[in-house]
């Protein structure tokens, strides 16, 4: 078997077209506590795009291979690894390395997946569905019958949030940029849908939730729209800040929170995964939702490894719905 593999190499920060290079790199070797995966599919997140450009929450260490979540078949087990078997399909949250034909990852980053899942579905669920769960329940404290506002509703996180919210018994108001994307939101169970550029969006959201605003907002846009999220929230509402799609800084005046007793909470999945209690609860409650069929990862466009720069750019340009997938063996 060849000692080389196809992978995406990023030497320095820049735009996808400038710095993402499909290359021949040495195939990794399995080490103690690790497993070797034959990567079948990688799920691409907005965070992956920001990491390439050096704009993510943590400092990108170049050179590296992007791809924080992916799925594949176990090729080899390192010394000391138990609970998994060669030939088993798993998902992985390793942080980097997914845009490659093979990856050696810590066994602790592996997640079991339902046998019915395709490789693309397995790669599409870890980041989006765990983030949605933590936003709606761990930090958002969503209650049956409450209203939740889901922004960017046709994206990977948006589609996951709608499904998880409905499985939890919440009512969903979904916002997206086009009627086509709103159609997808309705198919997934959204109760009310609104175009994100509707000039009366703030008033319509508040009215849809009974005129009092929404108790829970999943905020992913940031910038100038952040104030709108506060305006849409009900008194004593919870705004969970998960992303910054606008790539603009938002301003926050604490007195605005005081007036209506609002709570603003940041959510970063990476740090939540280090919270043993929160992580354990998620792993008790999310897999049964997947196994039940109530929650089905929404696979979006699928790209070949050589087209990775275009996939990243399409996410930046908001041309995609569902989870963008890259298949390293295409």
C-alpha positions as CSV (number, residue, x, y, z in Angstrom):
1,X,0.0,0.0,0.0
2,X,1.3,3.4,-0.9
3,X,2.8,5.6,1.8
4,X,1.3,8.8,0.4
5,X,-2.3,10.1,0.3
6,X,-4.3,13.0,-1.1
7,X,-5.0,15.8,1.3
8,X,-5.6,19.5,1.5
9,X,-2.6,21.5,2.7
10,X,-2.9,25.1,4.0
11,X,0.5,26.8,4.6
12,X,-0.7,30.2,5.7
13,X,-3.8,32.3,6.2
14,X,-5.8,33.6,3.2
15,X,-8.8,33.1,1.1
16,X,-9.7,29.5,0.1
17,X,-8.6,30.0,-3.4
18,X,-5.3,31.5,-2.3
19,X,-4.2,29.0,0.3
20,X,-6.0,25.6,0.0
21,X,-3.9,23.2,-2.0
22,X,-4.8,19.6,-2.7
23,X,-1.5,17.8,-2.3
24,X,0.2,14.5,-1.9
25,X,1.2,14.1,1.8
26,X,2.6,11.2,3.8
27,X,0.0,8.8,5.1
28,X,-0.2,9.0,8.9
29,X,0.8,6.2,11.2
30,X,-1.3,4.9,14.0
31,X,0.1,5.5,17.5
32,X,-1.0,4.5,21.1
33,X,-4.4,5.8,22.0
34,X,-5.2,6.6,18.4
35,X,-7.0,5.0,15.5
36,X,-6.3,5.2,11.8
37,X,-9.4,6.2,9.8
38,X,-10.0,5.8,6.1
39,X,-11.9,9.1,5.7
40,X,-15.0,8.7,3.6
41,X,-16.6,12.2,4.1
42,X,-15.8,15.5,5.9
43,X,-18.5,17.9,7.0
44,X,-17.6,21.5,6.5
45,X,-18.6,24.3,8.9
46,X,-18.4,28.0,8.8
47,X,-15.8,27.6,11.6
48,X,-13.6,25.6,9.1
49,X,-13.7,28.6,6.7
50,X,-12.8,31.0,9.5
51,X,-9.9,28.8,10.6
52,X,-8.4,28.9,7.1
53,X,-8.4,32.7,7.1
54,X,-7.1,32.9,10.6
55,X,-10.3,34.4,12.0
56,X,-11.6,31.7,14.2
57,X,-11.8,31.7,18.0
58,X,-8.5,30.0,18.4
59,X,-5.2,30.8,16.6
60,X,-4.7,28.6,13.6
61,X,-1.4,26.7,13.6
62,X,-0.1,26.6,10.0
63,X,0.6,24.5,8.1
64,X,-2.3,22.1,8.6
65,X,-5.0,20.1,7.0
66,X,-8.6,21.5,7.5
67,X,-11.6,19.5,8.5
68,X,-12.8,19.5,12.1
69,X,-15.5,16.8,11.7
70,X,-15.4,13.8,9.5
71,X,-16.5,10.2,9.2
72,X,-14.7,7.1,8.1
73,X,-14.0,3.4,8.6
74,X,-11.4,2.3,11.2
75,X,-8.4,0.8,9.5
76,X,-6.2,0.1,12.5
77,X,-6.4,0.5,16.3
78,X,-3.5,1.9,18.3
79,X,-2.2,0.3,21.4
80,X,-4.6,0.7,24.4
81,X,-7.7,1.5,22.3
82,X,-10.8,-0.4,23.3
83,X,-14.6,-0.1,22.5
84,X,-14.0,0.1,18.8
85,X,-13.2,-2.4,16.0
86,X,-11.5,-2.5,12.7
87,X,-14.1,-2.0,9.9
88,X,-16.4,0.1,12.1
89,X,-17.8,3.3,10.6
90,X,-17.5,6.2,13.1
91,X,-17.8,10.0,13.2
92,X,-14.9,12.1,14.5
93,X,-14.4,15.5,16.1
94,X,-10.7,15.8,15.9
95,X,-10.5,19.5,15.1
96,X,-8.3,19.2,12.0
97,X,-7.3,16.6,9.5
98,X,-10.6,15.7,7.8
99,X,-9.7,16.8,4.3
100,X,-7.5,13.8,3.7
101,X,-7.9,10.2,2.6
102,X,-6.5,9.0,5.9
103,X,-6.4,10.5,9.4
104,X,-4.8,9.3,12.7
105,X,-7.0,10.6,15.5
106,X,-7.3,10.2,19.3
107,X,-9.8,7.4,20.1
108,X,-11.5,9.9,22.5
109,X,-12.6,12.0,19.6
110,X,-14.6,9.2,18.0
111,X,-18.4,9.0,18.1
112,X,-20.5,6.0,17.2
113,X,-23.1,6.4,14.5
114,X,-26.3,4.5,13.6
115,X,-25.6,1.7,11.1
116,X,-28.3,3.2,8.8
117,X,-26.3,6.4,8.3
118,X,-24.4,7.0,5.1
119,X,-20.9,8.3,5.3
120,X,-22.1,11.8,4.5
121,X,-24.8,11.7,7.2
122,X,-22.2,10.5,9.7
123,X,-20.0,13.4,8.8
124,X,-22.8,15.9,9.0
125,X,-24.1,15.4,12.5
126,X,-21.4,15.9,15.2
127,X,-20.8,19.7,15.2
128,X,-24.2,20.9,14.1
129,X,-26.4,18.6,16.1
130,X,-24.3,18.7,19.3
131,X,-24.2,22.5,19.0
132,X,-28.0,22.7,18.4
133,X,-28.6,20.5,21.5
134,X,-26.4,22.5,23.7
135,X,-27.9,25.8,22.5
136,X,-31.4,24.7,22.9
137,X,-31.1,22.7,26.2
138,X,-27.8,22.9,28.0
139,X,-27.5,26.7,27.8
140,X,-30.9,27.8,26.3
141,X,-33.0,25.8,28.8
142,X,-35.7,25.4,26.2
143,X,-39.1,24.2,27.5
144,X,-41.9,22.4,25.8
145,X,-44.2,24.8,24.1
146,X,-41.8,27.7,24.1
147,X,-40.9,29.6,20.9
148,X,-37.4,29.6,19.6
149,X,-36.0,31.8,16.7
150,X,-33.6,30.0,14.4
151,X,-31.5,32.2,12.1
152,X,-29.8,31.0,8.9
153,X,-32.4,28.2,9.1
154,X,-31.4,26.3,5.9
155,X,-27.7,26.0,6.9
156,X,-26.1,23.1,8.6
157,X,-26.7,24.4,12.2
158,X,-30.1,25.9,11.2
159,X,-31.5,22.6,9.9
160,X,-30.1,20.8,12.9
161,X,-31.6,23.3,15.3
162,X,-35.1,23.1,13.7
163,X,-35.1,19.3,14.0
164,X,-33.8,19.2,17.6
165,X,-36.1,21.9,18.7
166,X,-39.2,20.1,17.3
167,X,-38.0,16.9,18.9
168,X,-37.9,18.8,22.2
169,X,-41.4,20.1,21.8
170,X,-40.5,23.7,21.0
171,X,-42.2,26.0,18.5
172,X,-39.9,27.3,15.8
173,X,-39.7,30.6,13.9
174,X,-37.2,30.1,11.1
175,X,-35.4,32.9,9.2
176,X,-33.5,32.5,5.9
177,X,-32.4,34.5,2.9
178,X,-34.6,32.9,0.2
179,X,-38.1,31.4,-0.3
180,X,-36.4,28.2,-1.3
181,X,-34.5,28.0,1.9
182,X,-37.6,28.7,3.9
183,X,-39.3,25.8,2.1
184,X,-36.7,23.5,3.5
185,X,-37.2,24.9,7.0
186,X,-41.0,24.2,6.7
187,X,-40.2,20.6,5.5
188,X,-38.2,20.1,8.7
189,X,-41.0,21.3,10.9
190,X,-40.6,25.1,11.3
191,X,-44.0,26.6,12.5
192,X,-43.4,30.1,11.1
193,X,-40.9,31.2,8.4
194,X,-39.7,34.7,7.5
195,X,-37.2,36.1,5.0
196,X,-34.3,37.5,6.9
197,X,-34.5,40.8,5.0
198,X,-38.2,41.4,5.5
199,X,-38.4,45.0,6.5
200,X,-40.9,44.2,9.3
201,X,-39.0,41.1,10.5
202,X,-38.6,42.3,14.2
203,X,-42.3,43.0,14.5
204,X,-43.4,39.8,12.7
205,X,-41.2,37.6,14.9
206,X,-42.6,39.2,18.1
207,X,-46.2,38.8,16.8
208,X,-45.6,35.2,15.8
209,X,-44.6,34.4,19.4
210,X,-47.8,35.9,20.8
211,X,-46.8,39.6,20.7
212,X,-44.3,39.2,23.5
213,X,-41.2,38.2,21.6
214,X,-39.4,34.8,21.6
215,X,-38.1,33.3,24.9
216,X,-35.1,31.8,23.1
217,X,-33.0,33.1,20.2
218,X,-30.2,31.2,18.5
219,X,-28.0,34.1,17.3
220,X,-25.6,33.3,14.5
221,X,-25.4,36.5,12.4
222,X,-23.8,39.1,14.7
223,X,-22.9,42.5,13.6
224,X,-25.7,45.0,13.2
225,X,-28.3,42.2,13.4
226,X,-27.3,41.4,17.0
227,X,-29.4,44.3,18.3
228,X,-32.4,42.9,16.4
229,X,-32.0,39.6,18.2
230,X,-32.3,41.5,21.5
231,X,-35.3,43.4,20.1
232,X,-37.0,40.1,19.1
233,X,-36.5,38.5,22.5
234,X,-39.2,38.4,25.1
235,X,-38.7,39.8,28.5
236,X,-36.4,37.5,30.4
237,X,-35.5,36.0,27.1
238,X,-32.3,34.0,26.5
239,X,-30.1,34.9,23.5
240,X,-27.5,32.2,22.7
241,X,-24.6,33.5,20.6
242,X,-23.3,30.7,18.4
243,X,-21.8,32.4,15.4
244,X,-20.9,35.6,13.6
245,X,-21.8,35.0,10.0
246,X,-21.7,38.7,9.2
247,X,-18.0,38.8,10.3
248,X,-18.7,42.1,11.8
249,X,-18.3,43.2,15.4
250,X,-21.5,43.6,17.4
251,X,-22.0,46.2,20.2
252,X,-23.7,45.4,23.5
253,X,-25.0,47.9,26.0
254,X,-25.5,46.1,29.3
255,X,-28.3,48.5,30.2
256,X,-30.4,47.0,27.4
257,X,-30.2,43.7,29.1
258,X,-31.2,45.2,32.4
259,X,-34.4,46.8,31.1
260,X,-35.9,43.5,30.1
261,X,-33.9,41.1,32.2
262,X,-32.3,39.5,29.1
263,X,-29.6,36.9,29.2
264,X,-26.9,36.7,26.6
265,X,-24.8,33.5,26.6
266,X,-22.0,32.5,24.3
267,X,-21.7,28.9,23.0
268,X,-18.5,27.3,21.8
269,X,-18.8,23.6,21.3
270,X,-15.0,23.0,21.8
271,X,-15.1,24.2,25.4
272,X,-18.4,22.5,26.1
273,X,-16.9,19.2,25.1
274,X,-14.4,19.6,28.0
275,X,-17.3,19.8,30.4
276,X,-17.7,16.2,31.4
277,X,-21.2,16.5,32.7
278,X,-22.6,18.5,29.8
279,X,-20.8,16.2,27.3
280,X,-22.1,13.1,28.9
281,X,-25.7,14.4,29.0
282,X,-25.5,15.2,25.3
283,X,-24.2,11.8,24.4
284,X,-27.1,10.2,26.4
285,X,-29.7,12.3,24.7
286,X,-28.6,13.0,21.1
287,X,-27.8,9.5,19.8
288,X,-31.4,8.2,20.7
289,X,-32.8,11.1,18.6
290,X,-30.7,10.1,15.7
291,X,-31.5,6.4,16.1
292,X,-35.3,7.2,16.3
293,X,-35.3,8.9,13.0
294,X,-36.8,12.1,14.5
295,X,-33.5,13.8,13.7
296,X,-31.9,13.2,10.3
297,X,-28.6,15.0,9.3
298,X,-29.3,17.2,6.2
299,X,-26.6,16.5,3.7
300,X,-26.1,19.4,1.3
301,X,-23.9,19.7,-1.7
302,X,-21.1,17.1,-2.1
303,X,-17.6,18.1,-3.5
304,X,-14.5,16.2,-4.5
305,X,-11.3,16.9,-2.5
306,X,-9.9,18.9,-5.4
307,X,-12.8,21.2,-5.2
308,X,-12.4,22.0,-1.5
309,X,-11.5,25.7,-2.2
310,X,-14.8,26.1,-4.1
311,X,-16.8,24.4,-1.3
312,X,-15.3,26.8,1.2
313,X,-16.1,29.8,-1.0
314,X,-19.6,28.6,-1.6
315,X,-20.2,28.6,2.2
316,X,-18.8,32.1,2.4
317,X,-21.1,33.2,-0.4
318,X,-24.1,31.6,1.3
319,X,-24.9,29.5,-1.7
320,X,-25.4,26.2,0.2
321,X,-28.1,24.5,2.3
322,X,-27.6,21.7,4.7
323,X,-24.1,20.4,5.6
324,X,-21.5,20.8,2.9
325,X,-19.7,17.5,2.4
326,X,-16.2,16.8,0.9
327,X,-15.4,13.3,-0.1
328,X,-11.6,12.7,-0.2
329,X,-11.8,9.7,-2.5
330,X,-13.8,11.4,-5.2
